[in-house]
């Protein structure tokens, strides 16, 4: 199954999803498809007008361009997802430091799709990390 991860560039969640036999839908994969030569093609040079229009599907024209731009990439990933993992209370340096409003919109899109999802808290110590991994493992093993 395809599993969307929040934050969408979390290597920890990416690895866990892959480890349990699912396909992680991540920001890294979406950007990789757009960037052939990283030295030459970096955002915004590799973003097409069609990409910008995709963002309008998820947020109106009056929404700030940064939110629409992120949703142009993340929205189609949510649309492809069969399930999602959302990490709460992560420190700002964990995953994407983008816009909190984009994060709220992505969570709304996930709930609106009515796909299975789990919300886990960012662990503060080793014991909490074990609990988090166990919850994610149980969730991923339960997906069919």
N, C-alpha and C positions, 0 to 999 in steps of 0.2 A: 504494500500500500504506500501511497505518497503521503508523507507527513510534513506539514508546514511547521516550522519552529520559530518561536518568538523569544528572544530577539533573533531576527532572521540571519544573523551572521555568527551565531554561537557555535563554536567548534565543539564544545562539550556536548550540546544537544545533537549536533550533526553526527558525531561519532556514535552516540548511544542509539540513534535511530538506525544508522547503518549496521551497527553491531547486532541488532535484533532483527535484521533481514528486511528492513523497509527502505524506501527511497526518501531521503531528506530533501525537502524543497527549501532551498536556502538562497540568500542574497548572493553568496559567492558563485553559485551555479548560474544564476540569472545574469550576473555581470560578466562571467566568463564567456557566455554565449555572445555577448556584445563586443568583447575586447579580444581582438586577434593579435594585435601588437601593442602590448602595454606601454612601451615607450612613446608611441605615437598616438594611440587611440585611448585617451582617458576621458571620463566625463568632463564636460558636456559634449565633447566632439563626437562621441559615438552614440548619442541619443538622437533619434530621428523625430520628425514632426509627428509620425504615427505613434511613437512612444508617448509623446506629450498628450496626444488625443486620448490614449488609453486611460490616462489618469482622470479624465473627465467622467469616465464611467463610474468612478468610485467617489468622486468629490466634485462639487460644483465649481464653476469658474471663479467665484468669489473667494474660494479657499486659497490660502497662500501657495505659491508655486512650489515651494519645497515639499509641502504635504502632497500635492498632486503628483509631483515628480516621483516621490517615494512610492506612492500608491500605483503609479504606472508600472512599476516593477513588482511590487509586492502583491498587488491586487490579483493579477493573473496567476500568481503562485497559490494564493488562497483559493482561487477558482478551481485549480487543479487538485487541491488537497482532498484526501480521503479522511484525514484526521489532523489534529494539531496538538502541539505541546507549547504551553505558555509558561514562561518563568517570571514570577513576580518578585518584586523587591530586590532586583539585581543592582549592584553598584553601577554608577554611571560609566565606569570604564569596562564593564562587562557587555559584550555585544555592541549593538549600534547605539551611538549617542545622539541619534537623530532627534526627531521632534516627538514630544510626548503626545501631541494631538494625533500624529500618524499612528502611534502605538494604540491609542484608544480606538481609532477607526479600524485598524486591522483586527482588533479584538471583536469589535462590532461585526465586521464582515464574517469572521469565523462563526460567531454565534448565529448570525443570520442564515448561514449555509446549513446550520443544524447538523454539522459533522461531529463525530466524537472528538472531544478534546479534554485535556487535563491541564490544570493549573498547579504548578509546584512553586514553592518558595525557594529563593536563592539560599543555599546553606551557609551558615556562619561558622560551622566547625565540622570536624570529620564525621561525627555521629549524624548530624543533619544531612550531610552529603550522602551517607549510606542510605538513609531513609528516602531521600530524593531519588537516588538511582533505583532503589527498590520499587518505588511508586511508578516511575517511568517504565521500568522493566515490566511490571505487571500490566500497565496500560498497553504497551506495545505488543506483549504476548497475547493480549485479549483481542487485538485487531484481527479481523479475517478478511 
